[in-house]
Amino acid sequence: MWRAALSRCAHRTVGPSMSTSGPIYASSHLRTFSSQNNQADYLCVHVFVSVKPGTEEDFKQASLANARASSLEEGIARFDVIQQEDDPKQFVLVEVYKNADAPAAHKGTNHYAEWRKRVEHMMAKPRHAIKYKNLFPATSDGWDYGAEAKLE
């Protein structure tokens, strides 16, 4: 799929990166990226959550159910759930929205309301979010799961 998408776009070639010790990879491994059409001016939100001891598995299951439903929303490019390796009470929800209206639409869904109700007592402290603007990948092809993606 990505090869077909690349062949339809204007391309630019990115050569080997240089370091003080020489190329990081050989020139035979040049990669081609498209930066024409299909620009992705997405809002990336990282939601940091600390849960109470003993609630890690319940929080994870509730968040995975919410992520599965959220990934089907039209305004969401990605919805990732990650858990800290050395402290399993720490989670980050990585929410990538396609447009300015998508966060409000997400917060208006039943699955989001159910998630909030289910996990509110599990949080050790209020969750907090930081908003980012994506820089790379610069196209929607680099973010969107696509209908044919196997997520589990």
C-alpha positions in Angstrom: 0.0 0.0 0.0 2.7 2.5 0.9 4.6 1.8 -2.3 1.6 2.6 -4.4 1.0 5.8 -2.4 4.6 6.8 -3.0 4.4 6.1 -6.7 1.4 8.5 -7.1 3.2 11.4 -5.5 6.2 13.7 -6.3 9.2 12.3 -4.4 12.3 13.5 -2.8 15.2 11.2 -1.9 16.8 11.3 1.5 20.4 10.3 1.4 22.5 8.7 4.1 22.9 10.5 7.4 26.4 11.5 8.2 28.1 11.3 11.6 31.7 12.0 12.6 32.5 8.4 11.8 30.9 8.3 8.4 27.5 7.2 7.0 25.0 5.7 9.3 23.7 3.5 6.5 25.0 2.6 3.1 23.8 4.6 0.1 22.1 1.5 -1.3 19.6 2.1 1.5 18.2 5.4 0.3 14.6 6.0 1.3 12.1 8.0 -0.7 9.5 10.1 1.0 6.6 12.1 -0.3 5.9 15.5 1.0 3.4 16.7 -1.6 -0.4 16.3 -1.3 -1.8 14.5 1.7 -0.2 16.8 4.3 -1.1 16.0 7.9 -1.5 19.0 10.1 -2.5 16.8 13.0 -2.9 17.5 16.7 -1.1 15.0 18.9 -2.2 14.8 22.5 -0.2 12.9 25.1 -2.4 12.1 28.2 -0.3 11.1 31.2 -2.1 8.9 33.7 -0.9 7.5 37.1 -3.1 4.8 38.5 -3.4 3.4 42.0 -1.5 0.2 42.8 -3.6 -2.8 42.0 -5.6 -1.1 39.3 -3.1 -1.4 36.5 -4.8 -4.3 34.7 -8.3 -2.9 35.0 -7.1 0.5 33.7 -5.3 -1.2 30.9 -8.4 -3.2 29.8 -10.7 -0.1 30.0 -8.2 2.0 28.1 -7.8 -0.7 25.4 -11.5 -0.9 24.9 -11.7 2.9 24.6 -8.8 2.9 22.2 -10.4 0.2 20.0 -13.6 2.3 19.7 -11.7 5.6 19.3 -9.5 4.3 16.5 -12.7 3.9 14.4 -13.7 7.5 14.8 -13.4 9.5 11.6 -11.4 12.3 13.2 -8.8 10.1 14.8 -5.7 9.1 13.0 -4.2 7.1 15.9 -5.1 6.2 19.4 -2.2 4.4 21.2 -2.1 3.1 24.8 1.4 2.7 26.2 2.5 1.6 29.7 5.8 2.5 31.3 8.1 -0.6 31.6 9.8 0.2 34.9 6.6 1.6 36.6 3.5 -0.2 35.4 1.3 2.3 37.2 2.2 4.9 34.6 0.4 5.1 31.2 0.4 7.5 28.3 -2.5 7.7 25.9 -1.3 9.0 22.5 -4.2 10.6 20.7 -3.7 11.9 17.2 -6.5 14.0 15.8 -7.0 14.9 12.1 -8.7 18.2 12.7 -9.6 20.8 15.3 -13.2 19.4 15.8 -12.1 15.9 16.5 -11.1 16.2 20.2 -14.6 17.5 21.1 -16.3 14.9 18.9 -14.2 12.2 20.7 -15.2 13.5 24.1 -18.8 13.4 23.0 -18.8 9.6 22.3 -20.4 7.0 24.5 -17.1 5.0 24.7 -15.2 8.0 26.1 -17.9 8.7 28.7 -17.9 5.0 29.7 -14.1 5.0 29.9 -14.1 8.1 32.1 -16.6 6.7 34.5 -14.9 3.3 34.7 -11.4 4.7 35.4 -11.9 7.8 37.4 -11.5 6.0 40.8 -8.3 4.3 39.5 -6.3 7.4 39.1 -3.7 8.2 41.7 -3.8 11.9 40.7 -5.6 13.8 38.0 -4.5 13.0 34.5 -2.8 15.7 32.5 -2.3 16.3 28.8 0.3 18.0 26.6 -0.6 19.0 23.1 1.9 18.7 20.2 1.9 19.5 16.5 3.2 16.7 14.4 6.3 17.3 12.3 7.0 13.8 11.0 5.5 11.8 9.5 4.3 14.8 7.5 1.5 13.0 5.6 -1.6 11.2 6.7 -0.3 7.9 5.3 2.3 7.9 8.1 -0.3 8.3 10.8 -3.6 6.7 9.8 -4.2 3.0 10.5 -6.4 2.5 7.5 -9.3 0.2 7.4 -7.2 -2.9 6.5 -4.8 -2.5 9.4 -4.5 -5.3 11.9 -4.2 -3.6 15.3 -4.2 -6.8 17.5 
